[in-house]
Structure formats: C-alpha cells, structure tokens
Amino acid sequence: MSTAPTTVTQDGSAPSRPPLVIGPAPYTHAALTRQTITSVFTAALVPALGVAIHLFGWRSLAVAVLAVAGAYGAEVLARWARGRSLAVPAGPALVTGLVLALSLPPGVPLWLPVVGALFGVLVAQELFGGYGYQLFHPAMVGRVFLMVSFPALMGGWLQPFDLVTGATPLAQLREGAGLDVWRLFAGTTAGSLGETSAPAILLGGALLLASRVADWRPVVGMLATVAAMGWAFGEPPLTELLAGGVLFGAFFVTTDPVTTPLTRLGRLLFGVGAGAVTMVIRLWASYPEGVAFSILFMNSLVPLVNLLTRPRPRKGATAGA
C-alpha cells in the first residue's frame, strides 16, 4: 500500500486551495519553531544590552559582538570538522553569545569573550551532537571556564558612567556593608554587563513569558527560593534578588528550552534547585555568587528530573481509552 501523500477534496473533485493533504502518521504541529524561539530570545536580550551600553560605554557592544563571533565560529569549526555544510543558522550562536557577554564583567579583555564562547559551544554543545542535544548551557559553561581559568581577568568590575574599579554589591554584602535597594534596582552599581538593571531584565523577561517562548515555572521557582532562603538566613530577600545575577539567570538561562526539564513540574523543581544551590554558594562558599554554578549543577540533574516527573497513566486507564 502506498504511503505517498495525496491531495484530495471532500467531494472527490479537483483540488482547490487550500488542499487537504493526506499522508502517513505521525502528524505534528510546532507553534514555536527554533527560529521563532531564538528570535524572541534575542529581542528579549536587547534591553539589557542597551542598558549595558548606556552604563558602561560602547565597549559593551564590542564584548557582545566578539562573544557572538566566538559562538558562531565554534559552530562553523565543528561543522567543518564533521565535513558538513558551513551554512550555520545564526540564531543559537547569537543567543549563546549574548547570554555569555551579558554575564561577563565590563572590564574583561576583548579576547576573553571569544575564548569563552569557543570553549562553551565546542565543549558543551558540539561534543554532545550540536544545538538541541546539549546537556549543559553553553554560555554558563563558557563563563565558568573563564572564572576558573582566568580569575584575575574576570575581576574587571567597573562602576557605571565613571568606569572606575569598584566592588560588586555581593562583595559589599560579604563585608557587611548596607546597600541602596533603589540603586540595585536601577542598575547603577558594579556588576556584569547584563545583570545590573532590573527594569531591563524584567522587560525582556516579560516578552519571553508573554510570547510563551519561556515557561514561568523555573523563573518563579528560582526567585521564590532565593527570597525564601535569604529571609530564613537573615539576609534581605529583595537585596538577594537584585544583587548579582539571579534575575538574569532566572529569566534568560533557566528558561532555555534545551537544557531544562521537559515536564512542567520538572521545570519548577529545576528553578527551585537552582535557587537553593545559588543561596548555598552565596551563604557558605568562597565565591560571592553562584548562579552559573547552580544552573550547571541542575543541568546535570535534568535527565533524572525528567525521569522522576514523567507523566504516568492513571490507574485503571487502558490503551486507546
């Protein structure tokens, strides 16, 4: 029996537009394509990049461009090594490069984002089979690699506008200093390029959630856990949310469609776990910030979370019922 698709109309007459296409199963419908997802993610990151340029100067744009170039170059290099076409879709590399760049300090040497993007994409993405198969978030792998390999160069924290070296809010908290919550919210403090301005992050996050490109569960799970643990251990919850990369990580990294769980409950647990590990590192570890480490740790648990939260048939249900 032939399984070739056939075009017919309901009355059997000559087909008219639009035709009814009959073909073999399965039938799938994807409302959100990869191109759509990467386009919306890119648009959502634009406010944070724009504020970074305003606060830290046009050098921020150079960091972003070089990180994107490194991510794109890594994909081209991997395709060349596999003997495949070098026509690489720009979307995944663009998102990975922007997320990495916005997680870096403003004063990093300009070659550093290239190295971080190359390492993150090659090791965390291409060695797993390419985009869509990676277990760990490439941008966070690149950032952690740079933190571990070049700690001195990753300490280029600058104050906005005057661009002089200054301590980050989390470092000030470690020293017992009080922080101005309004300055934290507005972003006029030292920090990574994309993590300082809460309004820019919230605007981009609202776009992700409103377009349904991102799920709200990991975002709420991470933010609620950070606030709750901050309150439980005597730290101001609002300060813990606004200082450092919690907002940026919650909206733009825990919502990654590839490296997070498939189930709704799993995504909520992913956010809770990321928030808990972040606070453990902040409260008791040597690093003042733990967002990148916590997300990579939860990435490693995604297969287990998917297994534990997979849908199970109801008791008494039968096939075809």
N, C-alpha and C positions, 0 to 999 in steps of 0.2 A: 504493500500500500504506500502510495507516495505521500511524503510529508512536506512537499513544497508548498509554500504559502499560496493561496488562491484568492483572487479579488472577485467578489460577487455582490449582488444587491439582494434585498429581502425577497423581491418578486422574481428573481432569476433573470431579469432583463439586463441590458447592457449597463455596465457600472457607471455611476455618476459620482461626482465629487461631493463630499469626501467618501472614499470607498470603505467598505468593511473588509478588513484583512483577516483571513482565517488561516491559521498556521498551527504548528505543533506547540504544546506546552513546553516549558513554563512561561507564564506571562508576568512581566514585572513592570512596575511604573516607579520611576525615581523622580520625585518632585524637585529634589535638590541634587544637581549634578556636581561633580568635582569642581568644574569651572565656576559654578554659582557660589559654592562654599568658599573657595579661595578668593573670589572677587569680593564677597561680603566681608570676609576676614580682613582683607587688605584695606577696604574702605573704613572698617571699624578701627584700624590702627592709625589712620591718618590724623585724627585729632591729637593723639598722644605724640606723634612725630612732630606735628605743627607746634605744639606747646614746647617740646624739647628744643626746637629751633629758636623759638622766642626766648626761652630761658637761658640756653647755653650757646646760642650762636649757630651759624651755618656749618660749623664743623660737625654738628649733629647729623646733618644731612649726608655729609661725606661718610661718616661711620655707617649710616644706614645703607648707602649705595654700595659700599665696599662689602658689607655683610651679605647683601643680596647677590652681589657678583660672586662672592666666595661660594654661596649655596648653589647658585646656578652653575658655576664652574665645576663643582663637585659632581653634579648630576651629569653634566656633559662628559666629564672624565670617566665616570662609571659606565656610561653608555658606550664610550669609545673602547674601554677595556673589554666589554662584552660583545663588541662587534655589532652593536645596534645603531639605529639611526640617531644622529646627533640633534635631531629636532626635539628639544625638550620643552614641554609646556611650562610657561613661566610662572604659573600660579603657585605651586607648592614651594618653589625656591624663593619666591617673593615673600610669602608669609613667613617661612622659616627665617629668612634673613632679617626681616623687620622685627620679629619677636626677639631674635638674638641681639640685634643692635639696640633695641629699646631696653634690654635688660643689662646693658653694659654701662660703666661709669663714663661721664662725659670726657674725661681726660685720657682715655686709653690711646696708645699709639695707633696710627691708622692701619698698620699691618695686622693688628691683633684681631679685629672682626673678620678679616679674611681667613686667618688661621682657624679661628673658632668655627666659622661656618663650614670650611672644608672638612675639619675633623668631625663635626656634628653630623653632617649629611652623609659623609662616606662611611663612618663607623656605625652610627645609629640608624641610618636609613638604607643606604645602598647595600651594605653587607647583609641586611635582612631581606633583600629582594627588591628594594625600591619603594617609592612612595605608595602607601596603602598597606604595607607589610611590616612596617617598623613597630617595635615594642616600646621603645623609649622615644621621648620627644627630642628631635634632633637639635633644636635650639637650646634646650636645657642641658643636653649632653655637651654641646659646644661651650656653653657658659661655665659649667663645672670643670671642664677640661682646662679652660683658661684660668679659672680660680686656683686650681691645684698646680698647674704648670708655671704660671706667671703671677704669683700672688702680689708681688711688688707693683707690677704694671697694672694690676686690676684694682689698685687703690687710688686711682685718679679721681677722687671725689671733689667736685667743684661747687662753689656757691653760685646760684643763679645771678646773671647780669654782670657782676664784677669778676666772676670766674677765678676766684682765689680758692686755694685748697681749704677745705673745711670738713668737719666731722659730720657723718650722717646722723639722722635722728635716732636710729637704733644704737649707734655707738654712744650717743649722748645719754640714752636711757640706761645703757650699761654702766655709765659713770654716775648715775643718779640725778642727772640734770632734768629740769622740767621743760616741757615742750609746749609751744603755742599751737593749739589744735587748728586754728584758722590758717596758720602758715602751712601746716601739714596738708590741710585740705586744698589750699590754693596751689601748692607745689613750689613755693619759694624757699625750698630747703635743698641741701645737698642730697644726691641720690642718683640712681640710674636714670638714664635718659627718659624712659617712658613711665617710671613708677611714681614720680613726684606729684603730678597733677591729678587729683581725684576727679574733678569735673571732666577732664578729657577721657579718662578711663571709663567713667560711668556713661558718658555719651557713646563711646564705641561699644561698650557692653550692652547698652540699651538697643543698639542697632542689631547686634548679634542675637539677642533674645527676641526682639520683635520680629525679626525675619525668620525665626525658628532654625537658624543655622546652628545655634548653640542651645543646649539644654540648661535650664535654670538650676537643676538639682546639684551638680557639682559646685556651682557658684555659691548657692545658699549653704550647702554643707560645709564648705571651707570657711566662708566668712563667719557663720554661726559658731563653728568650733573654735576659731581663733578668738572671737569675742568672749565666748564662754570660758575658755581656759585662761584668758587674760584676767577676767573678773575673778575666777576661782583662785588664782595665784597672786592676787593683789596688784595686777597691772591694769592701767586704764584701758578698757576694751576699745574705745574709739581710737586711742593712740596706737594700739596694736594693729588696728585695721588700716590706718592711714600711713603709718611709718613703714618703710620698706616696700617689698614687692607683693604683698598679699593681694591687694586689689587687682594688680596687673596679672598676677599668676592665676587668680580665680577666674577672671573673665576671658583671658586670652590663651591660657595654657591648659587648665583643667577641662576646658570645653573642646579641646582638639578631638575631632571625630575618629581619628585612627588609633591614638594611644590611650584611650579611655574606655571603660567598660561599655558593653552593648546594651545592657538592661537598664531600666530606669532606677531600680533600687541599687544596682551596681554603681551607677554614676553618682548617686547620693553618697554611698559609702566611700567612693573614691574621694569626693570632696571632704568628707569628714576626716578620713585618714590623712589627706594632705594637710589639712589644718592642724590636726593633732601633732603630726611629726614636725611641722613648722614651729609650733609653740615649744615642743620639747627641745629643739635645737636652740631657739631663742632664749629659753629659760636656763638651760643647763649645759649647753655645748660651748665650745670655744668660738665658733662662728656667731656673729651677732644676727645673722639672717639665715633662714633655712628653706626658703620657698623652692629653689631649684632642686635641692637635695630631696625634699619631701615629695615633690612631684615625680622625680625619677624613682624613688622608692615605691611609690604607689603604682607607677608604670609596671614595675616588676611583678606586682600582685594582680594585674589585670586578668591574666588567664584564670587564676584562682577565683577572683571575684565573679567573673563570668560563669564559672562552673557552679559556684555556690548560689548564685541568684538566677540561674536559668529558669525559664517557665517550666512548670511541671503539670502534667494533665490532672484534671480534677478527679477525685475519687469517684469511680463508677462511670467515668466517661469512656466511650467506645470510639473506635476509628470511624470517621465519616459521620459522626453524630453532630 
